[in-house]
Amino acid sequence: MSGSELPARSGPWVWPRVLGLAAVGGLCVPAGHTAAETLDAGDPGVVAAVMQGNGYRAELAYEADGQAYIGSATQGLNFEVDFYFCTGGRDCKLMAFLASFTLDEDVPVAMADTWNQEHIFGRAFLGQEPDRIYIDHVVLTEGGLTRENLAYVLSSWNNVIVEFADAIGYR
């Protein structure tokens, strides 16, 4: 799933509020610490390079409309990183790690609901196909991320996608 618009999903988050909170939160540096080098995490090429530097396959590609995405995998599970609210395929305001799983039978809504109630990271949701379930993890990129922050996001996503696959009986 790539493009400049996020799929319509219900929930308490309103994107402008999320972007506003991230902008404020990104200004804080703990006392006694210096700010680490900030990467342009809104540049898909930079994100792909950091992913490769952390041992991930990162195939940067573009939709017909110029929207960038990265194809990758972890522990045998494919995923992509989609970029949103971009200007010219760069200067993206957020990225979303996304994986989909096709199961042998229709996915009950309760499967996604239970996951979402029990986990902070990784939001599960159903698509239009009755046997498919998705998980995503949205990361605000406006203002940049440090290399260490991005490595932590990758590690967290790795844990989420593996735990999710196990929880839904995919593996």
N, C-alpha and C positions, 0 to 999 in steps of 0.2 A: 504494500500500500504506500504509494508515494504521491506527492503533489503538494500544493501550497495550502490545502485545507485539511484540517483534522476531521476524521469521521465524526458525525454527530453522535454524541454519547451523553447519557444523563449523568448527573453528578453535581456535587456542590461547587466545583471549581469553575470559575469564570476566568477565561484567559487574561483579560486585562488586569484583573486583580492579582493573578499569579505572577505576571510579568512585573507588576509594580512592586510586589513583595520581594521578588528576586533582585530587583534593582536596588532596593534599600538594603537587603541582606548582603549584597555583594560589596557594599561600601565598608563593611566592618572588618578590621584587622585587629586580632587580640593584642592587648598591651604587651610590649616587650618583644613582639615578633615583627620582622620585616616582611613586606609583601613579596611573595615568590613571583617568578616570571609568569606573566599572564599570557596564555596562548589565545589566539583568535579562534575560539571554539565554534564560532559562527561560520567558519570557513571549512566546508566539507573536506577539502584537501588536507588541511592541518589535522583534522580528526582522523582521517584515514591513515596518515603518517604515524600518529601516536598509537593508533590501534595496531599497526604493523610492528611498531617498536615494542609493543607489549605482547607480541607473539600471535596476534590475530590475523587471519586472512581479511583483507579489506579491499574490496573491489569497488572503486568509485565509478558510478555511472550516472547518466542523466536521462530524465524523461524527455519526451518530445518538446515539452514546454520549457525545458532548461532546468527543471527542478532536480537537484542532486539527491542521491541516496547512496548508501554503502551496503554492499552485500557481504555477509560474513557468516561465521559459524563458531560455536564453542561446544566442545564435547559431543560432536556429532549432531548438534541441533542448529539448524539454519536460522538466521535472523537478519534483519536489515536495520539500518539507522536512517531514518527519514528526517529531512530538514524542512522547517516551516518558517513562514513569514520572512522570506529571503528577498534580497534585491539582486537581480542578475545572477542567481545561483550561489551567492555569497552573502555575507552579512546577515546570516540567519539568526533569528531571535530564540529559537529552540530546536532541539533535536529529540526524536523519539526512537528508542530502541523498540523493535516490534518483531514478534514471532507468532506464527499461526500453527495450529496443530489440527490435523484431520483425524478424527477418531472413527472407530468401527461402527458406532451408532450415534444417534442424535444426542447432542450435548444438552443436559438439563440446565436451566437457568440457575438452579441452586448451586451448580458447580462453580460458576463464576462468582456468585454472591458469597459463598462460603470462603473462597480464596480472598476476596476483597475485604471481608470482615476480619480475617485472621492475619493479614499481611499489610505492612505499610508500603513496601516497595513492590512494584509490579502490579498493574491494574489489569484484571481479567475481564473480558467481555466477549459476547457472542456476535458473530457476523450474520449475514443473510443466509449462509449455508447452514443447515440444521446440524451437520456433523462437525462443524469447525468452531474452535475456540481460539481466542487471541490473548496475548499478554503484551503489555507495553510498559515502558518506563520513560517518562518525559523528563528532559534535562534542559534547564534554561541556559542558554549560551550567551545571551546579551551581557556584555561586560567582560566576557572571557572566562576561562577556567585555568587553573595552574595544571601543569603536567601531572602532578600528584593527584589533584582532584579528578582529572579525567581517568587516570589509572584506577582510582578508587571506584568511579562510576562503572568502568569496565568489569572490575572484580565483583561489584555488587550485582550487576546485570548477569554475569556468569552464574552466580549463586541463585538468583531469582529464576532464571530460565530452567536450570537443572532441577531445582526444587519443584517448580511448577509442572514440568514434564513428568516427574515422579508422582506428584499429587494427583494428576489427572489420568494416571495409568498409561501414559504414552510410551514409557520405556520399561 
